[in-house]
């Protein structure tokens, strides 16, 4: 909270809920909150198959992006371990992308002993990513 009150000159938030969370952490005194909405070209998502039923197991979580510490890629195996401890075998995670944290991600997956439910898949072409999105 102190960070958002005193040190962050602004916070970019992707939703009203994110804005509320930052404001709560800053005890209602964040320096500046800016909401933005990411946009995607419709053609990039044209090949995405229909979303599977929410009841399908295992539930699939997908991360697609640059593998860097600041994007949260290294937090995913830790989150997976926590979820796995509560819901064993019910959630699987796939991490798609490349970046400076690839080797550290592999080490974190091993250290958290979640290799059975977390895969680091590397880079993939947009058509493959559309298929991955559809399965999650």
mmCIF file of the C-alpha atoms, coordinates in Angstrom:
data_MODEL
# 
_entry.id   MODEL 
# 
loop_
_atom_site.group_PDB 
_atom_site.id 
_atom_site.type_symbol 
_atom_site.label_atom_id 
_atom_site.label_alt_id 
_atom_site.label_comp_id 
_atom_site.label_asym_id 
_atom_site.label_entity_id 
_atom_site.label_seq_id 
_atom_site.pdbx_PDB_ins_code 
_atom_site.Cartn_x 
_atom_site.Cartn_y 
_atom_site.Cartn_z 
_atom_site.occupancy 
_atom_site.B_iso_or_equiv 
_atom_site.pdbx_formal_charge 
_atom_site.auth_seq_id 
_atom_site.auth_comp_id 
_atom_site.auth_asym_id 
_atom_site.auth_atom_id 
_atom_site.pdbx_PDB_model_num 
ATOM 1   C CA . UNK A 1 1   ? 0.000   0.000   0.000   1.00 0.00 ? 1   UNK A CA 1 
ATOM 2   C CA . UNK A 1 2   ? 2.790   2.412   0.847   1.00 0.00 ? 2   UNK A CA 1 
ATOM 3   C CA . UNK A 1 3   ? 4.227   1.907   -2.621  1.00 0.00 ? 3   UNK A CA 1 
ATOM 4   C CA . UNK A 1 4   ? 0.966   2.979   -4.293  1.00 0.00 ? 4   UNK A CA 1 
ATOM 5   C CA . UNK A 1 5   ? 0.496   5.920   -1.910  1.00 0.00 ? 5   UNK A CA 1 
ATOM 6   C CA . UNK A 1 6   ? 3.981   7.403   -2.038  1.00 0.00 ? 6   UNK A CA 1 
ATOM 7   C CA . UNK A 1 7   ? 6.256   5.942   -4.698  1.00 0.00 ? 7   UNK A CA 1 
ATOM 8   C CA . UNK A 1 8   ? 4.232   4.973   -7.785  1.00 0.00 ? 8   UNK A CA 1 
ATOM 9   C CA . UNK A 1 9   ? 3.557   8.082   -9.837  1.00 0.00 ? 9   UNK A CA 1 
ATOM 10  C CA . UNK A 1 10  ? 0.696   6.212   -11.544 1.00 0.00 ? 10  UNK A CA 1 
ATOM 11  C CA . UNK A 1 11  ? -0.873  2.766   -11.761 1.00 0.00 ? 11  UNK A CA 1 
ATOM 12  C CA . UNK A 1 12  ? -2.182  1.343   -15.022 1.00 0.00 ? 12  UNK A CA 1 
ATOM 13  C CA . UNK A 1 13  ? -5.213  -0.835  -14.355 1.00 0.00 ? 13  UNK A CA 1 
ATOM 14  C CA . UNK A 1 14  ? -6.930  -3.158  -16.821 1.00 0.00 ? 14  UNK A CA 1 
ATOM 15  C CA . UNK A 1 15  ? -10.315 -3.044  -15.102 1.00 0.00 ? 15  UNK A CA 1 
ATOM 16  C CA . UNK A 1 16  ? -12.380 -1.230  -12.477 1.00 0.00 ? 16  UNK A CA 1 
ATOM 17  C CA . UNK A 1 17  ? -11.688 -4.175  -10.151 1.00 0.00 ? 17  UNK A CA 1 
ATOM 18  C CA . UNK A 1 18  ? -7.924  -3.638  -10.476 1.00 0.00 ? 18  UNK A CA 1 
ATOM 19  C CA . UNK A 1 19  ? -8.433  0.059   -9.757  1.00 0.00 ? 19  UNK A CA 1 
ATOM 20  C CA . UNK A 1 20  ? -10.435 -0.818  -6.636  1.00 0.00 ? 20  UNK A CA 1 
ATOM 21  C CA . UNK A 1 21  ? -7.722  -3.198  -5.429  1.00 0.00 ? 21  UNK A CA 1 
ATOM 22  C CA . UNK A 1 22  ? -4.945  -0.622  -5.860  1.00 0.00 ? 22  UNK A CA 1 
ATOM 23  C CA . UNK A 1 23  ? -7.062  1.995   -4.131  1.00 0.00 ? 23  UNK A CA 1 
ATOM 24  C CA . UNK A 1 24  ? -7.772  -0.389  -1.244  1.00 0.00 ? 24  UNK A CA 1 
ATOM 25  C CA . UNK A 1 25  ? -4.066  -1.195  -0.862  1.00 0.00 ? 25  UNK A CA 1 
ATOM 26  C CA . UNK A 1 26  ? -3.298  2.525   -0.819  1.00 0.00 ? 26  UNK A CA 1 
ATOM 27  C CA . UNK A 1 27  ? -6.000  3.097   1.812   1.00 0.00 ? 27  UNK A CA 1 
ATOM 28  C CA . UNK A 1 28  ? -7.952  5.232   -0.650  1.00 0.00 ? 28  UNK A CA 1 
ATOM 29  C CA . UNK A 1 29  ? -4.963  7.464   -1.405  1.00 0.00 ? 29  UNK A CA 1 
ATOM 30  C CA . UNK A 1 30  ? -3.306  6.206   -4.605  1.00 0.00 ? 30  UNK A CA 1 
ATOM 31  C CA . UNK A 1 31  ? -1.369  8.887   -6.455  1.00 0.00 ? 31  UNK A CA 1 
ATOM 32  C CA . UNK A 1 32  ? -2.958  8.333   -9.877  1.00 0.00 ? 32  UNK A CA 1 
ATOM 33  C CA . UNK A 1 33  ? -5.035  5.510   -11.351 1.00 0.00 ? 33  UNK A CA 1 
ATOM 34  C CA . UNK A 1 34  ? -5.388  5.089   -15.102 1.00 0.00 ? 34  UNK A CA 1 
ATOM 35  C CA . UNK A 1 35  ? -7.705  2.505   -16.597 1.00 0.00 ? 35  UNK A CA 1 
ATOM 36  C CA . UNK A 1 36  ? -6.944  1.042   -20.004 1.00 0.00 ? 36  UNK A CA 1 
ATOM 37  C CA . UNK A 1 37  ? -8.387  -1.759  -22.111 1.00 0.00 ? 37  UNK A CA 1 
ATOM 38  C CA . UNK A 1 38  ? -6.117  -3.874  -24.269 1.00 0.00 ? 38  UNK A CA 1 
ATOM 39  C CA . UNK A 1 39  ? -7.262  -4.297  -27.863 1.00 0.00 ? 39  UNK A CA 1 
ATOM 40  C CA . UNK A 1 40  ? -6.675  -7.178  -30.199 1.00 0.00 ? 40  UNK A CA 1 
ATOM 41  C CA . UNK A 1 41  ? -7.126  -7.397  -33.936 1.00 0.00 ? 41  UNK A CA 1 
ATOM 42  C CA . UNK A 1 42  ? -10.171 -9.596  -34.588 1.00 0.00 ? 42  UNK A CA 1 
ATOM 43  C CA . UNK A 1 43  ? -8.191  -11.556 -37.187 1.00 0.00 ? 43  UNK A CA 1 
ATOM 44  C CA . UNK A 1 44  ? -5.713  -12.702 -34.516 1.00 0.00 ? 44  UNK A CA 1 
ATOM 45  C CA . UNK A 1 45  ? -8.512  -14.403 -32.591 1.00 0.00 ? 45  UNK A CA 1 
ATOM 46  C CA . UNK A 1 46  ? -10.527 -15.614 -35.585 1.00 0.00 ? 46  UNK A CA 1 
ATOM 47  C CA . UNK A 1 47  ? -9.270  -19.193 -35.256 1.00 0.00 ? 47  UNK A CA 1 
ATOM 48  C CA . UNK A 1 48  ? -10.108 -19.578 -31.580 1.00 0.00 ? 48  UNK A CA 1 
ATOM 49  C CA . UNK A 1 49  ? -12.404 -22.566 -31.094 1.00 0.00 ? 49  UNK A CA 1 
ATOM 50  C CA . UNK A 1 50  ? -15.420 -22.301 -28.763 1.00 0.00 ? 50  UNK A CA 1 
ATOM 51  C CA . UNK A 1 51  ? -14.565 -22.278 -25.071 1.00 0.00 ? 51  UNK A CA 1 
ATOM 52  C CA . UNK A 1 52  ? -14.882 -25.676 -23.397 1.00 0.00 ? 52  UNK A CA 1 
ATOM 53  C CA . UNK A 1 53  ? -17.408 -26.209 -20.625 1.00 0.00 ? 53  UNK A CA 1 
ATOM 54  C CA . UNK A 1 54  ? -16.387 -24.691 -17.292 1.00 0.00 ? 54  UNK A CA 1 
ATOM 55  C CA . UNK A 1 55  ? -16.947 -28.107 -15.725 1.00 0.00 ? 55  UNK A CA 1 
ATOM 56  C CA . UNK A 1 56  ? -14.323 -29.778 -17.926 1.00 0.00 ? 56  UNK A CA 1 
ATOM 57  C CA . UNK A 1 57  ? -11.385 -31.161 -15.940 1.00 0.00 ? 57  UNK A CA 1 
ATOM 58  C CA . UNK A 1 58  ? -8.650  -30.526 -15.712 1.00 0.00 ? 58  UNK A CA 1 
ATOM 59  C CA . UNK A 1 59  ? -9.420  -26.815 -15.800 1.00 0.00 ? 59  UNK A CA 1 
ATOM 60  C CA . UNK A 1 60  ? -6.849  -25.191 -18.087 1.00 0.00 ? 60  UNK A CA 1 
ATOM 61  C CA . UNK A 1 61  ? -4.965  -21.995 -17.233 1.00 0.00 ? 61  UNK A CA 1 
ATOM 62  C CA . UNK A 1 62  ? -2.897  -20.419 -20.016 1.00 0.00 ? 62  UNK A CA 1 
ATOM 63  C CA . UNK A 1 63  ? -0.250  -17.705 -19.885 1.00 0.00 ? 63  UNK A CA 1 
ATOM 64  C CA . UNK A 1 64  ? 0.874   -16.269 -23.217 1.00 0.00 ? 64  UNK A CA 1 
ATOM 65  C CA . UNK A 1 65  ? 3.489   -13.572 -23.171 1.00 0.00 ? 65  UNK A CA 1 
ATOM 66  C CA . UNK A 1 66  ? 7.084   -12.595 -22.732 1.00 0.00 ? 66  UNK A CA 1 
ATOM 67  C CA . UNK A 1 67  ? 8.724   -14.685 -20.030 1.00 0.00 ? 67  UNK A CA 1 
ATOM 68  C CA . UNK A 1 68  ? 10.023  -12.024 -17.677 1.00 0.00 ? 68  UNK A CA 1 
ATOM 69  C CA . UNK A 1 69  ? 9.854   -11.615 -13.942 1.00 0.00 ? 69  UNK A CA 1 
ATOM 70  C CA . UNK A 1 70  ? 7.794   -8.406  -14.173 1.00 0.00 ? 70  UNK A CA 1 
ATOM 71  C CA . UNK A 1 71  ? 5.033   -10.091 -16.221 1.00 0.00 ? 71  UNK A CA 1 
ATOM 72  C CA . UNK A 1 72  ? 4.465   -12.635 -13.457 1.00 0.00 ? 72  UNK A CA 1 
ATOM 73  C CA . UNK A 1 73  ? 5.647   -15.706 -15.350 1.00 0.00 ? 73  UNK A CA 1 
ATOM 74  C CA . UNK A 1 74  ? 7.730   -16.848 -12.353 1.00 0.00 ? 74  UNK A CA 1 
ATOM 75  C CA . UNK A 1 75  ? 4.734   -16.537 -10.033 1.00 0.00 ? 75  UNK A CA 1 
ATOM 76  C CA . UNK A 1 76  ? 2.723   -19.096 -12.001 1.00 0.00 ? 76  UNK A CA 1 
ATOM 77  C CA . UNK A 1 77  ? 4.456   -22.249 -10.671 1.00 0.00 ? 77  UNK A CA 1 
ATOM 78  C CA . UNK A 1 78  ? 4.018   -20.931 -7.129  1.00 0.00 ? 78  UNK A CA 1 
ATOM 79  C CA . UNK A 1 79  ? 0.317   -20.267 -7.777  1.00 0.00 ? 79  UNK A CA 1 
ATOM 80  C CA . UNK A 1 80  ? 0.050   -23.732 -9.339  1.00 0.00 ? 80  UNK A CA 1 
ATOM 81  C CA . UNK A 1 81  ? 1.537   -25.346 -6.221  1.00 0.00 ? 81  UNK A CA 1 
ATOM 82  C CA . UNK A 1 82  ? -1.007  -23.556 -4.019  1.00 0.00 ? 82  UNK A CA 1 
ATOM 83  C CA . UNK A 1 83  ? -3.915  -24.536 -6.277  1.00 0.00 ? 83  UNK A CA 1 
ATOM 84  C CA . UNK A 1 84  ? -2.627  -28.117 -6.561  1.00 0.00 ? 84  UNK A CA 1 
ATOM 85  C CA . UNK A 1 85  ? -2.521  -28.415 -2.762  1.00 0.00 ? 85  UNK A CA 1 
ATOM 86  C CA . UNK A 1 86  ? -6.230  -27.520 -2.600  1.00 0.00 ? 86  UNK A CA 1 
ATOM 87  C CA . UNK A 1 87  ? -7.463  -29.138 -5.829  1.00 0.00 ? 87  UNK A CA 1 
ATOM 88  C CA . UNK A 1 88  ? -5.069  -31.955 -6.732  1.00 0.00 ? 88  UNK A CA 1 
ATOM 89  C CA . UNK A 1 89  ? -5.159  -32.897 -10.391 1.00 0.00 ? 89  UNK A CA 1 
ATOM 90  C CA . UNK A 1 90  ? -7.989  -30.483 -11.216 1.00 0.00 ? 90  UNK A CA 1 
ATOM 91  C CA . UNK A 1 91  ? -6.010  -27.641 -12.831 1.00 0.00 ? 91  UNK A CA 1 
ATOM 92  C CA . UNK A 1 92  ? -3.256  -27.710 -15.434 1.00 0.00 ? 92  UNK A CA 1 
ATOM 93  C CA . UNK A 1 93  ? -1.158  -24.748 -16.506 1.00 0.00 ? 93  UNK A CA 1 
ATOM 94  C CA . UNK A 1 94  ? 0.603   -24.056 -19.794 1.00 0.00 ? 94  UNK A CA 1 
ATOM 95  C CA . UNK A 1 95  ? 3.036   -21.186 -20.188 1.00 0.00 ? 95  UNK A CA 1 
ATOM 96  C CA . UNK A 1 96  ? 3.712   -20.006 -23.742 1.00 0.00 ? 96  UNK A CA 1 
ATOM 97  C CA . UNK A 1 97  ? 6.427   -17.584 -24.710 1.00 0.00 ? 97  UNK A CA 1 
ATOM 98  C CA . UNK A 1 98  ? 10.112  -16.801 -24.633 1.00 0.00 ? 98  UNK A CA 1 
ATOM 99  C CA . UNK A 1 99  ? 12.180  -14.345 -22.663 1.00 0.00 ? 99  UNK A CA 1 
ATOM 100 C CA . UNK A 1 100 ? 14.972  -13.738 -20.235 1.00 0.00 ? 100 UNK A CA 1 
ATOM 101 C CA . UNK A 1 101 ? 13.289  -15.751 -17.465 1.00 0.00 ? 101 UNK A CA 1 
ATOM 102 C CA . UNK A 1 102 ? 12.924  -19.041 -19.401 1.00 0.00 ? 102 UNK A CA 1 
ATOM 103 C CA . UNK A 1 103 ? 15.688  -20.864 -17.526 1.00 0.00 ? 103 UNK A CA 1 
ATOM 104 C CA . UNK A 1 104 ? 14.546  -19.473 -14.174 1.00 0.00 ? 104 UNK A CA 1 
ATOM 105 C CA . UNK A 1 105 ? 10.978  -20.543 -14.973 1.00 0.00 ? 105 UNK A CA 1 
ATOM 106 C CA . UNK A 1 106 ? 12.144  -24.122 -15.518 1.00 0.00 ? 106 UNK A CA 1 
ATOM 107 C CA . UNK A 1 107 ? 14.004  -24.030 -12.204 1.00 0.00 ? 107 UNK A CA 1 
ATOM 108 C CA . UNK A 1 108 ? 10.934  -22.646 -10.429 1.00 0.00 ? 108 UNK A CA 1 
ATOM 109 C CA . UNK A 1 109 ? 8.714   -25.362 -11.914 1.00 0.00 ? 109 UNK A CA 1 
ATOM 110 C CA . UNK A 1 110 ? 11.173  -27.955 -10.578 1.00 0.00 ? 110 UNK A CA 1 
ATOM 111 C CA . UNK A 1 111 ? 11.601  -26.270 -7.190  1.00 0.00 ? 111 UNK A CA 1 
ATOM 112 C CA . UNK A 1 112 ? 7.850   -26.050 -6.691  1.00 0.00 ? 112 UNK A CA 1 
ATOM 113 C CA . UNK A 1 113 ? 7.501   -29.717 -7.802  1.00 0.00 ? 113 UNK A CA 1 
ATOM 114 C CA . UNK A 1 114 ? 4.676   -28.878 -10.197 1.00 0.00 ? 114 UNK A CA 1 
ATOM 115 C CA . UNK A 1 115 ? 6.103   -30.348 -13.395 1.00 0.00 ? 115 UNK A CA 1 
ATOM 116 C CA . UNK A 1 116 ? 3.156   -32.759 -13.531 1.00 0.00 ? 116 UNK A CA 1 
ATOM 117 C CA . UNK A 1 117 ? 0.665   -29.883 -13.869 1.00 0.00 ? 117 UNK A CA 1 
ATOM 118 C CA . UNK A 1 118 ? 2.724   -26.964 -15.298 1.00 0.00 ? 118 UNK A CA 1 
ATOM 119 C CA . UNK A 1 119 ? 4.321   -26.959 -18.748 1.00 0.00 ? 119 UNK A CA 1 
ATOM 120 C CA . UNK A 1 120 ? 6.591   -24.337 -20.240 1.00 0.00 ? 120 UNK A CA 1 
ATOM 121 C CA . UNK A 1 121 ? 5.806   -24.648 -23.934 1.00 0.00 ? 121 UNK A CA 1 
ATOM 122 C CA . UNK A 1 122 ? 8.015   -21.986 -25.539 1.00 0.00 ? 122 UNK A CA 1 
ATOM 123 C CA . UNK A 1 123 ? 7.133   -19.847 -28.522 1.00 0.00 ? 123 UNK A CA 1 
ATOM 124 C CA . UNK A 1 124 ? 4.284   -20.762 -30.877 1.00 0.00 ? 124 UNK A CA 1 
ATOM 125 C CA . UNK A 1 125 ? 2.829   -19.314 -34.064 1.00 0.00 ? 125 UNK A CA 1 
ATOM 126 C CA . UNK A 1 126 ? -0.391  -17.290 -33.769 1.00 0.00 ? 126 UNK A CA 1 
ATOM 127 C CA . UNK A 1 127 ? -2.478  -20.148 -35.225 1.00 0.00 ? 127 UNK A CA 1 
ATOM 128 C CA . UNK A 1 128 ? -1.268  -22.474 -32.452 1.00 0.00 ? 128 UNK A CA 1 
ATOM 129 C CA . UNK A 1 129 ? -1.930  -19.820 -29.780 1.00 0.00 ? 129 UNK A CA 1 
ATOM 130 C CA . UNK A 1 130 ? -5.499  -19.445 -31.078 1.00 0.00 ? 130 UNK A CA 1 
ATOM 131 C CA . UNK A 1 131 ? -5.932  -23.193 -30.580 1.00 0.00 ? 131 UNK A CA 1 
ATOM 132 C CA . UNK A 1 132 ? -4.424  -22.939 -27.069 1.00 0.00 ? 132 UNK A CA 1 
ATOM 133 C CA . UNK A 1 133 ? -6.801  -20.105 -26.136 1.00 0.00 ? 133 UNK A CA 1 
ATOM 134 C CA . UNK A 1 134 ? -9.746  -22.174 -27.320 1.00 0.00 ? 134 UNK A CA 1 
ATOM 135 C CA . UNK A 1 135 ? -8.765  -25.050 -25.049 1.00 0.00 ? 135 UNK A CA 1 
ATOM 136 C CA . UNK A 1 136 ? -8.593  -22.903 -21.943 1.00 0.00 ? 136 UNK A CA 1 
# 
